């Protein structure tokens, strides 16, 4: 009973319940064979690419900020890799360094604007999102005369960032799992995690308590833009080419994953396991539908419903957590 | 001078924002183990005075002394490092954090080594719970509970215990009882007395005269940015203080007439 209680107080609870609900729905109404679905490459690959971006975005949202420029940073990362190493033929290390440096740079711009102005980060990153789309398209056309560039990566880069494990699972799945553990450790086990929660709770008090809120904001924005560029880079290496378009889906997909994962939109509450399961839920709804005899067109409706239910559950779990009185009845006696 | 210098002293402090004078020639002293009650109606300049004391605003003129020596606060952090702690009306500001985590925001205890230094949750919870319980709030026994789940009085107590734990010498309490019920307020008043007993200088801001009279040693009434009165415990009655705060003799008269009206109308107040 006590374990049940403490389970429900955790922000990850809603995402795990959503996942169970979606699976049950697919099994009962879609005739899914769970054994087939369990490790199917389609949703695992989808989740890994999404998850690597959802992790830093989740941290940003816990800290009370948001970054939607990731939608432009994915194609920016893959184009940077392909232009430098494919079009100009430089060693792949330069292409990769270029992609990641671009992520750091754009993250730095986002972060600087966020700490120097009082403009909400949604608007700031909307600006850099649109701006970067323009930059990527212009740069691509100016430098290569084309909107898509091909790339042949050497063996070692392929192995690390772009090969298929067992012929089906992208290697980024491993990166996703490693990063999940890393982000989880930082958020839940180190003092920096405490700073992120404090910042999302009340930025002024956090600063007065001696937390370097500006520096931390910068680091978080750099992480999200760089992770997005990293995913773009891996895709370019994996598919031997990069396109200017694409990536826009990631904006909403990451936000849905993070919110289903129990992160409070206003900041101050959330967990890395929650974001992980939120991403898995999203990926299973989105890709698992092919395993059902439900028409693919219904997938977005299911995602919408899952999102709303998850948000409602998060809200009630949050209230439960606030009224938590271990060993006492909800209405405490006034003795 | 035989007496110990006051922990915090204001001498002829003015504060203006552009052409608007908010504080006018404020002189105050607070000694260790004393409670100074700062009374004033809304808009009297209480919050500006608090912010000046807490290092948020530098005074336009006049000086601030600590232990008899002039000081200049470069910001709220600086004032905090010198031992001035402000506790705001709603106490803890991180409702979604656990007691242990919020207690140690910015000064987290860690264990382990190098990159594997981890937040010591057990130690943080233990110290936080112990600190609050030493103030007599024994109902808080689990450091994992969220601050937002505590009652208003418990939150205030937690915030005060936190300030004391981290070495505060001057405790500025901004309307700590304003949003509380009678029972909760009396908890907070007890904690104020406990802080005083431990030798802290307490500045207690309120507009509830009863609460002020229960704990204060020394009273200052602020009207339109200036000190209207400055007196010690027992020198004035509750009615006199209420009148002073309202800026004249009107309040006592009004109260008296209200009372007679209610007596003659079976306890009903007059319709507005």
Interface residues (C-beta under 8 A of the other chain):
Chain A: X189 X190 X191 X193 X194 X195 X197 X198 X201 X202 X205 X206 X208 X209 X210 X211 X264 X268 X269 X318 X321 X322 X323 X324 X325 X326 X334
Chain B: X76 X77 X80 X93 X94 X95 X96 X97 X101 X102 X104 X105 X106 X107 X108 X110 X117 X118 X119 X142 X145 X146 X148 X149 X183
